[in-house]
Amino acid sequence: MDISFIINELGEDREKYFNATTPPIVQSTNFVFKTVDAMRHALKRESSVPFYTRGCNPTIEQLNHKMAALEGAEAALSFGSGSAAVAAAVMANVQAGDHIVCVQKPYSWTYKLLTQIMARFGVESTFVDGQNPKNIEKAIRPNTKIVYLETPNSFTFELQDIRAIAKIAKKHHCITIVDNSYCTPMNQQPIQLGADIVVHSATKYISGHSDAVGGVLCASQVMVDKIFAGEFMTLGGIISPFNAWLMLRGLRTLPIRLKRVAKTTKKVVKFLKNHPQVEKVYYPFLPSHPQYKLAKQQMEQRGGLFSVVIKADLKGTELFCNSLQRFLMGASWGGYESLIYPACAMYDSANYSTTTLPYNIIRFYIGLEEPEVLLADLEQAFERIK
Ligand SMILES: *Cc1c(COP(=O)(O)O)cnc(C)c1O
């Protein structure tokens, strides 16, 4: 199946809805039946036949169908947020007494899930530097059930070799979960590399317009059925039909947006890398990055997130950030707008020295603006702190 077929045609049942090009938003919570037999049939297949919207809704189902196909997975489930998808994937595969090996510095709320919530239910987690697959293997215990990866991970963008690690996990009877939000299925396909579950914050690139929160999980049919019957239906963290529809709309332009982001990011990274007021750029697609080779091999294309350490004290860093006009300041990423996330916003200036990230590191996200506009904005902000 070619990508544009998946995006434009797969699961589009136009004859069912007046031959409308774009699918309707089916807001109905409930679906009704003419006979007991028809109702009985639907009840038995609650995950795939519209019966009640927490289980199956036609608009959400269209999103699931496309996401599974894009990831090369058998099935998918959508959630109200990426964090809900992460939590369901993890919780469905452990019980009290089990152990999880997780890559160092995962997404902050994934870290909280493992260290605070799962720990409360008797599931222990070990965090290791995933750049060397041997570190993962060393951390695996007889009771380890999950190897959790996020490649590249946030802020410093270390990679993990999915193929090598999934192989190790399999050998030790563990499943591998990969947070693929940074890459999307366009740029990296963890299931093809041996992973068992892929999770996404669809809020980022998949929505692409900074206007809908959502999450998706892709896996085998057996795994999806297990998660559906357990955490999905009981915790009920579903996406709304309207947000699923916004995700479908986002998917239509995902490849072209990612191409544009990649092109602009290349220019901005090059500019920053050569700038005299920049100390360091963290970006897997720089030849100087220690995992450049793995990035080229594992990822189809560069992404729009990277971090920069600027040559400035705390005051200078704040002035630089405050001076940017076209880069907006905020969390999240993956939308049309370029963003900065200054690490120093995460802690009080009095105690920045106690954290692992330096005060002068700034995460950048490159959106859809013209590259020249972004370069000029950066230059005027650097001028302010000269
Ligand atoms: C944003 C994000 C999440 C969480 O997704 P939400 O949709 O905000 O719940 C998980 N992982 C990564 C890598 C993210 O960037």
The ligand as a Tripos MOL2 file, in Angstrom:
@<TRIPOS>MOLECULE
LIG
   15    15     1     0     0
SMALL
NO_CHARGES

@<TRIPOS>ATOM
      1 C1          4.0440   15.0540   24.1620 C.3       1 LIG1
      2 C2          4.6730   13.7320   24.2930 C.ar      1 LIG1
      3 C3          4.0320   12.6760   24.9610 C.ar      1 LIG1
      4 C4          2.7010   12.8420   25.6480 C.3       1 LIG1
      5 O1          1.6870   13.1110   24.7510 O.3       1 LIG1
      6 P1          0.3710   13.9370   25.1280 P.3       1 LIG1
      7 O2         -0.4150   13.8730   23.8780 O.co2     1 LIG1
      8 O3          0.8090   15.3060   25.5090 O.co2     1 LIG1
      9 O4         -0.2640   13.2280   26.2820 O.co2     1 LIG1
     10 C5          4.6610   11.4450   24.9780 C.ar      1 LIG1
     11 N1          5.8720   11.2690   24.4180 N.ar      1 LIG1
     12 C6          6.5190   12.2570   23.7760 C.ar      1 LIG1
     13 C7          7.8430   11.9770   23.1590 C.3       1 LIG1
     14 C8          5.9510   13.5210   23.6980 C.ar      1 LIG1
     15 O5          6.6080   14.5060   23.0840 O.3       1 LIG1
@<TRIPOS>BOND
     1     1     2 1
     2     2     3 ar
     3     2    14 ar
     4     3     4 1
     5     3    10 ar
     6     4     5 1
     7     5     6 1
     8     6     7 2
     9     6     8 1
    10     6     9 1
    11    10    11 ar
    12    11    12 ar
    13    12    13 1
    14    12    14 ar
    15    14    15 1
@<TRIPOS>SUBSTRUCTURE
     1 LIG1         1 GROUP 0 **** ****
